[in-house]
Amino acid sequence: MPNFLLELGTEELPASFVASSAHQWERLVPATLAEQSLTNNSINVYATPRRLAVLIEGLPVKQSDREEEVKGPPASSAFKDGKPTKAAAGFAKKQGVEIDALSVRATDKGDFVFALKQIPGRLSADILVELVPQWINKLEGKRFMRWADGDLKFPRPIRSIVALLDDTVLPIQLVSGSDTVKSDRISQGHRVLHPQPVSIPQAEDYVGCLRAACVEVDRKGRKTQIQAQVEAAATTQGGYADITEDLLEEVTDLVEWPNAVVGKFDEEFLILPPEVITTIIVTNQRYFPILKNPDYPELLPCFVTISNGSPAASAIIAAGNERVVRARLADGEFFYKADLVKPLEDYLPKLETVTFQEDLGTVRAKVDRLCKIASLIATQLQITEEEQACVERAALLCKADLVTQMVYELPEMQGIMGQKYALASGEPEAVATAIFEHYLPKGAGDKLPQTLTGQIVGIADKLDTLVSIFGLGMLPTGSSDPFALRRAANAIINIIWAAQLPINLHKIIAEVGAEFTVTRSETPGELLSQLYEFFLQRVRTLLQEEKHVDYDLVNAVLGENDPEYTERALRDLLDALERALFLQQIRNDKRLDLIYETVNRSTRLAAQGDLDKTQLEPKTAVKPELFQKSSEQAFYDAVVQLVPQTELSKQTRNYQQLVESLTEIAPTVSNFFDGPESVLVMDSDEEIKRNRLNLLGLLRNHARVLADFGAIVKS
């Protein structure tokens, strides 16, 4: 069975596209082969900065022959008096079959003529020639370009194509205006170590031939080599390599034949915060720092770079890298010392020169708003005077480092330098830590602030951004969210959940929204409605995607078109989370099944009544003198006994106790509906009907302390 090799030789590709294109082909190539019924033993995709390749092993020489049934004209027009008409003859000729081979079959639209065609399989070589341009044209990525004067788009110009079916070159060509690239068996080796062309005898020889030419086309193998080389190089310096996955992935796609080179810098630069050195080495230069201890961020004055050049030139490469790093660190040292000349608080006036958003004023104005919001949250949480003082101070200083020279040069150091400069200015450690933490989380999966001060200031900062941007009518749409408002709302919710903060978010949003609209002479109604809905949607998404709660149980907790339930969830996010997780738990262990039928049925019927959904006490809602059956009295007595249990569950949030009580009452409710003493709820007597609907409404209301059972779908 033949093997097929396709290699696109290109000019240096962006690192981000190397991995992306490989992943795309890993999905696209098998899918298109399956559509053509081309089975295979294996598909391997290879990628380097100068090539993208796929090796398919064990292809058939041709597709299998197949039969295809084709529907023709109605039998009534194809045959007259048992003889074929011109319609039948024309259909048979078109399908390449004899008239005698036609059959008549009944369908839901009447009798029709069918032809069974024998379709011979096509040669794999012919199919591959058609598929290759599709594989190329369907690749997606950022900043595609055209070259020559054609319309073909790719991140960089394609300079060569290797297309081999075993040892045979398949005729493939790409045309970009006047530039035409035709397939052959000639690839290119390493630009420095093997500049000569590489002839590939057979498809299966590809990986070996390229390795002999100093190109490791296997991306996973290249990544493994880099990690091993970096770790070994760090060991020679008596330290431990600081290898982050993002940097390792990027460097893997910058080289074809990795060679670890150690560079050094002057120890005097170690006075800089390690985060500054690491940012310069990693973010700016794509080098790997070396730690003294793997568990503590203390650096050694050296680093490892992965070269794509000749190992013989390692000393020259190291010297060049050292010059670059030395210059960047010298700049960092200058900025650091200059910033420390004055305390962090002295930078506040300069925030007046930095615009937060054109219609919202400066960053200094944002700080003022942030301070007010932080104070509102602190008051709600009833924290100590000492904690209140730390919150006020951290809120005031949290943006001051934005106008320092270090952060101006290295924006990713915001918050980090604020913490360093706050400590150097004599601020309390809680204040300094909060300045750093208020930016957390910086992305999905990032850690959350761990200190109360950091949590309060972080929530205040994000809430100010949300209210302000929403207030301008700049809501996120689709994938467009330039102010990262979804991430900000998610962060607020996750911080509250993780830190168990009893914050009434509904009230805070109302107060902040009202303050914002007052300054703009507007009414807060529409703004608050949009914010509430936005936060509810984020809660809904987090419960389903991160907490793995079923969608209907989330609806049962948050309510569907139910303002009372909506407000309840935002008033107490901790309770909403607890109820959602508890509902999922009792669904999983089948306890929900014990109460679902009776409570759900009661809830649906109660919707036809007018009992207030917060009413729990039966004595003012139901008239026992109107009872006609013993099942009504039993239902009423059970609800009376349920009241103290439900009230206790509300106070303690012990919903286990409520579910146990609802389970006990379930047989009584079932008897009310279907037992020997069952009743017709919708009685012709309006007063009796209302009395019975109120009974059901009471049960619904007790269950609503946990969830809106009308939104729950039966398991």
Residue, then its C-alpha position, 0 to 999 in steps of 0.5 A: m500500500p503506497n505512502f504519500l508525502l506532501e511538504l510545503g517549503t516556505e520562507e520563515l513562518p510566524a511561530s504562532f502559525v507553525a503549531s496552528s497549521a499543524h493542528q489544523w491539518e491534523r483535523l482537516v487531512p483525515a476528514t477529507l480522506a474519510e470523505q473520499s473513502l481513502t483508508n490509511n494506516s497512519i497520518n503524521v503532520y510535521a512542522t518547522p519554521r520553514r515547512l509544513a508537511v504531512l506523511i500518510e502511510g498505507l493508502p489504497v491504490k484506488q478507492s473501492d468500487r461502490e454501488e449507488e442507487v439513483k432515483g429517477p422519474p415516477a413509474s407512471s411516466a417511465f412505463k406505459d402499459g408495462k413498456p418503457t417510455k422515452a423518460a425511462a430510456g433517457f434515465a437509463k442512458k444517463q445513468g449508464v445502465e440497461i433499461d432492464a436493470l431499472s426497478v420500481r419501488a414504492t416511496d412516500k410520494g408514490d412509485f418511482v424508478f430506480a437505477l443501481k449504478q456500479i461506480p468504479g473507484r478512482l485512483s488515489a493519486d488523482i484524488l490526492v492531486e485534487l485534495v492538496p490545494q484544498w488542504i492549503n487553501k483551508l488553512e486559517g491564521k492571522r495576517f495572511m499575505r499575497w505575493a507576486d501579483g496573484d491572489l494566493k494567500f499564505p502567512r509567507p511565500i511558498r517556495s517549494i512543494v514536495a509531493l511523492l506517492d511512494d517514489t512518484v512525483l504527483p503533478i501539483q502546482l500552485v499559481s500566484g499570478s506570475d509566480t508558479v510553484k510546481s511539485d518535485r522531490i527536492s526539499q531544503g535542509h537547514r539554512v546554515l548547517h545544510p544549505q544544499p538541496v535535499s532529494i527525497p527518494q521515497a515518501e517514507d524516507y522524509v523524516g530521515c532525510l531531513r534529519a540528515a540535513c539537520v532539520e527535526v521536522d517532528r515538532k514533538g521531538r523538537k520540543t522534547q529536545i529543547q526541554a532536555q537541552v535547557e535543563a542540562a544547560a541549567t545544571t551545568q550552571g548549578g541551577y534549575a531551568d525555569i521553563t514555562e509551557d508558553l515559552l517552550e511552545e514558542v521556541t519550538d516553532l522558532v528553530e529547526w535544529p535546536n542548540a542550547v547556548v548559555g549566556k551570562f549577565d553581571e551579578e549587579f543586575l540581581i538587585l532588580p526584582p526577579e520579575v523584571i529580569t524574567t520579563i526581559i529575558v523571557t518576554n522580550q528575548r525568548y530566553f530561559p532564566i535559571l533559578k537557584n532553587p526550583d521552588y523560589p524565584e531567586l535567579l542566577p546571573c545566566f540564561v539559556t537561549i535556543s539557537n538555530g545556528s551552528p553549535a560551532a558558533s555558540a560562543i559568538i551567539a552567546a556573546g551577542n545575546e549577552r550584549v542585548v540582555r546587558a543593555r536591556l537590564a541596564d535600562g531596567e536598572f536605571f528605571y528602577k533606581a529612578d522610580l525609587v527616588k520618590p514614594l509611590e503616592d507621589y505618582l498619583p498627580k501624574l495619573e491626571t495625564v493618562t486617559f482611561q477612556e475618552d468619555l470617562g476621563t483620566v486614570r486618576a478619575k477612575v481611581d476616585r471612583l474605584c475608591k468609592i466602590a471599594s468603600l461600599i464593599a468594605t462597608q457591606l462586609q463589615i470589616t475592621e477599621e484596620e482592614q478598612a484603612c488598608v482597603e482605602r490606601a490600596a485603592l488609592l495607590c493601585k494604579a500609581d505604578l502605571v506612570t513609573q518609568m519601569v511600567y512605561e517600558l514594560p507594561e506587563m509589570q503593572g501591579i508587580m512594580g506597584q507592590k515593590y514600590a509600595l513596600a519600598s515606600g513603607e506601605p503596609e504589606a497588606v496594601a502592597t500585596a493588594i496592589f499586585e492582586h487587584y489585577l488578578p486573575k489576568g486570564a482564564g486559569d490564573k490564580l485569584p487574589q488571596t487577601l481580603t484587601g486584594q479581593i475588595v480592591g480587585i472587585a471594585d476596579k473591575l466593577d467600575t470598568l463594567v459600570s462605566i463602559f456599560g454606561l457608555g452603551m459599549l456592550p460586548t457583542g459576539s466575539s468583540d469585547p475590547f474592554a474584556l468585560r466578560r472576563a471582568a464579570n467572571a473574575i468578580i463572580n469567581i472571587i466572591w465564590a472562592a473567598q466566600l464573600p457575603i457581598n450583595l452584588h445586586k445592591i452594589i451594582a445599583e449603588v454604583g450604577a446610580e452614582f454613574t448616571v447621576t454624573r451624566s444626568e441619566t436615569p439608571g433603569e436601563l443601565l442596571s437592567q443590562l448589568y443585571e442580565f450580563f452578570l446573570q449570564r456570566v453566572r449561568t455560564l460559569l455554573q455550567e462550564e466550570k462547575h458542571v451543573d446541568y443547564d436546567l438546574v442552573n435555570a431552576v436556581l437563577g430563574e427564567n423571566d423571574p425578577e424575584y429569583t434573578e434578584r435573589a441570585l445576585r443578592d447572594l451569589l454564595d447561596a446561588l452556587e450552593r443551591a446549584l451544586f446541591l441540586q446537581q448532587i441530589r440529581n446524581d444520587k437520585r434523591l431529586d427523583l423522589i420529589y420531582e414529580t409531586v413538586n413539579r406538578s404542583t408548581r405547574l398547576a400553582a402558576q394558574g393561581d395568584l398566591d404570592k411566591t414568597q408566602l409560606e404560612p398556610k393559615t392566611a392562605v388556605k381555608p380548611e373549612l372549604f376542604q371536601k376530601s381528607s387528602e386536602q386536610a392531610f396536605y394542609d397539615a403537612v404544609v403546616q409542619l413544613v413551615p418551621q423546617t423551611e424557615l430553618s433551611k432558609q436561615t442555615r442554608n441547609y437544603q438537605q433538611l428541606v429536601e428531606s422534608l419535601t420527600e416526607i410530604a411527597p406521598t401526601v401530595s401524590n395522594f392529593f392528586d391520584g389517591p382514593e381521596s384525590v381531588l379535582v384542582m380546577d373545581s367549578d366552584e371558584e372559591i374551592k379552586r382558589n383554595r386548592l391552588n393556594l395549597l399547591g402554591l404553598l408547596r411550590n413556595h417552600a420548594r422555591v427556597l431551593a429552586d424553581f422546580g418548574a424549570i427542572v427537566k425530568s432526568 
